[in-house]
Structure formats: structure tokens, C-alpha cells
Amino acid sequence: MKCVAIDDEENALKVIKLYADKIEEINLIGVFTDPVKGIAFIEKNRVDLLFLDINMQNLNGFELLETLSYQPKVVFTTAYSEYAVKSYNVDALDYLVKPITFGRFLKAVHKAENASQKVVTSIEEAVSEKIISVKSGTSIHRIKLSDILYLEAQGNYTSYVTVKGKILVLCTMKEALAKLDDRFVQTHRSFVVAVDKVSKVESHQLAIENKGIPLSSSYRKTVLQYFQ
């Protein structure tokens, strides 16, 4: 994680730098005693975690956060415990009271790591569980995009081939493509594949579960970019 520390006390910054250097998971890319310079740096260099003093001359930590165009994860560092409640009202990740021990600093870093992992996991789950609805005859089928192997155009119909079987839908390939996301790529005017289901790539075809999927010259360049 890219980190920045802002504190108008040089000694406080030295402690944070000393602790940060001991932790491989974080990279302290900037330390500032001047909050205005710190703001300018953060706006130009997007950071993941900000160690921020509250009581600073000219601009306090809460005011500083209000100036940012985005808010990184924040750990407040201060000698005054009375700001603790207010810090959580601005969604601070943690609140460290000076003098800060290494153990307490490490715990705050782990909180930041866990928060980042939860965000990544929730995004991955949301993507993998995206569901579309398609009509086949008089039935409406709900299909997880993660279950689709490939699509095949068959005249006025498109066949959705999934891990659970085939579903034939009255629609064009263009209409079918509009419901998919960037996990899918067209390989031929009659075929679209799920990129993560491809087991082999050859010059003129792909393989999905031993099924050969044609790869035409007009789509080859775009398709191959997914596998380089």
C-alpha cells in the first residue's frame, strides 16, 4: 500500500517512518510537516493510506480531509484522545494516540490491509455473480455470467452454452453480446467465448472443454490480446 504521513512535528514523522520501514506491506512515499504540501502531493499521487495528525497549525486534519478530491483510508495520529469520536464520524480507519508504539502502529496497518482485501473480495464476488435473464420459448432463464462457456449463433437464434447445459434464445449475436461484460470476446461472427474458460489457443481456433471454437482472421488480433 502506498502511504503518506502528514504531521507538523518532525519527531512524529521520524517515528512513523521508522515503523513503516519495518513493514513490507506498506510503502511510505511521502512525509510532510506542511499540510498544504501534503495535499498537493496526495492529489498528484493517489495513495492508499494516510497517517494524519489532527492538531496542526493553519489547517487541522479534519479540514485537510475536506479539501481532498478523494479520501484514502485514514489513520489519525494525535496526542489528544478527545478527538476519537469525531475521527470515526469521518470514517477514519483507526486512531493512534501519541506516543505511538510499534505494536499499535502495526495493528492499524493490518486494519488497512483487511479493509482493502474486503473491497477486492466484494468486487470479485459482484462480478462473478452477475446474472442475466434470457427468454427461451415461454420460459425466462436466469444465467450467471460465470457459468457461460460460449455463445453460438444459429440462424435467428443464439445458443447459450453453459456449465449446466444449452439454452436457445431468439436473438441476434449482437443483442446477446450487449448483455455480457469484458470477460467475453467474439472470435468469429457466430461465436463468443468466456475468456477464462479457454483451455487452448491455436492460430485458427480456441478450445473450451474439448470443443473447438473457430477463430477468424478479422477477430484474431483482438482475441490474442487477451492471452498474451
Secondary structure, 3 states (H helix, E strand, C coil): CEEEEECCCHHHHHHHHHHHCCCCCCEEEEEECCHHHHHHHHHHCCCCEEEEECCCCCCCHHHHHHHCCCCCEEEEEECCHHHHHHHHHCCCCEEEECCCCHHHHHHHHHHHHHHHHHHHHHHHHHHHCCEEEEEECCEEEEEEHHHEEEEEEECCEEEEEECCEEEEEECCHHHHHCCCCCCEEEEECCEEEEHHHCCEECCCEEEECCEEEECCHHHHHHHHHHHC
